Amino acid sequence: MAKAKKKTKKSGTKKNKLGVKNSLVNNINARKKNGTSRSKKKKTVSKKAYARMQKNWGRKKGKKTKKSGKKKR
């Protein structure tokens, strides 16, 4: 006789290393609850990166073209 396999229930939501469902709000609240924070150096934007962002402010993005399988002749 073959052994009967037990079916294990899988939870519908995956949990991350903080033990909560993956979402921005859940992650923020879990970090707050644990008292986990980043150092000032890691949580601020560098002057160099900020300057690069400023260069792109106000620029309009080019229109994206749709790719289709058919070629025009």
CNS distance restraints for C-alpha pairs under 8 A (distance, minus, plus):
assign (resid  13 and name CA) (resid  21 and name CA) 6.20 0.50 0.50
assign (resid  14 and name CA) (resid  21 and name CA) 5.90 0.50 0.50
assign (resid  14 and name CA) (resid  22 and name CA) 7.05 0.50 0.50
assign (resid  15 and name CA) (resid  19 and name CA) 5.31 0.50 0.50
assign (resid  15 and name CA) (resid  20 and name CA) 4.97 0.50 0.50
assign (resid  15 and name CA) (resid  21 and name CA) 4.65 0.50 0.50
assign (resid  15 and name CA) (resid  22 and name CA) 6.24 0.50 0.50
assign (resid  16 and name CA) (resid  20 and name CA) 5.85 0.50 0.50
assign (resid  16 and name CA) (resid  21 and name CA) 6.45 0.50 0.50
assign (resid  16 and name CA) (resid  22 and name CA) 6.16 0.50 0.50
assign (resid  18 and name CA) (resid  27 and name CA) 7.31 0.50 0.50
assign (resid  18 and name CA) (resid  30 and name CA) 6.60 0.50 0.50
assign (resid  18 and name CA) (resid  31 and name CA) 7.66 0.50 0.50
assign (resid  20 and name CA) (resid  26 and name CA) 6.40 0.50 0.50
assign (resid  20 and name CA) (resid  27 and name CA) 7.04 0.50 0.50
assign (resid  20 and name CA) (resid  30 and name CA) 7.24 0.50 0.50
assign (resid  21 and name CA) (resid  26 and name CA) 6.65 0.50 0.50
assign (resid  21 and name CA) (resid  27 and name CA) 7.98 0.50 0.50
assign (resid  22 and name CA) (resid  26 and name CA) 6.82 0.50 0.50
assign (resid  22 and name CA) (resid  27 and name CA) 6.93 0.50 0.50
assign (resid  23 and name CA) (resid  27 and name CA) 6.11 0.50 0.50
assign (resid  24 and name CA) (resid  28 and name CA) 6.19 0.50 0.50
assign (resid  25 and name CA) (resid  29 and name CA) 6.15 0.50 0.50
assign (resid  26 and name CA) (resid  30 and name CA) 5.99 0.50 0.50
assign (resid  27 and name CA) (resid  31 and name CA) 6.13 0.50 0.50
assign (resid  28 and name CA) (resid  32 and name CA) 6.14 0.50 0.50
assign (resid  29 and name CA) (resid  33 and name CA) 6.07 0.50 0.50
assign (resid  30 and name CA) (resid  34 and name CA) 6.19 0.50 0.50
assign (resid  31 and name CA) (resid  35 and name CA) 5.94 0.50 0.50
assign (resid  31 and name CA) (resid  36 and name CA) 5.04 0.50 0.50
assign (resid  31 and name CA) (resid  37 and name CA) 7.06 0.50 0.50
assign (resid  32 and name CA) (resid  36 and name CA) 6.33 0.50 0.50
assign (resid  32 and name CA) (resid  37 and name CA) 7.79 0.50 0.50
assign (resid  38 and name CA) (resid  42 and name CA) 6.12 0.50 0.50
assign (resid  38 and name CA) (resid  43 and name CA) 6.10 0.50 0.50
assign (resid  39 and name CA) (resid  43 and name CA) 6.38 0.50 0.50
assign (resid  40 and name CA) (resid  44 and name CA) 6.21 0.50 0.50
assign (resid  45 and name CA) (resid  49 and name CA) 6.53 0.50 0.50
assign (resid  45 and name CA) (resid  50 and name CA) 6.39 0.50 0.50
assign (resid  46 and name CA) (resid  50 and name CA) 6.15 0.50 0.50
assign (resid  47 and name CA) (resid  51 and name CA) 6.10 0.50 0.50
assign (resid  48 and name CA) (resid  52 and name CA) 6.45 0.50 0.50
assign (resid  49 and name CA) (resid  53 and name CA) 6.34 0.50 0.50
assign (resid  50 and name CA) (resid  54 and name CA) 6.23 0.50 0.50
assign (resid  51 and name CA) (resid  55 and name CA) 6.47 0.50 0.50
assign (resid  52 and name CA) (resid  56 and name CA) 7.02 0.50 0.50
assign (resid  53 and name CA) (resid  57 and name CA) 6.65 0.50 0.50
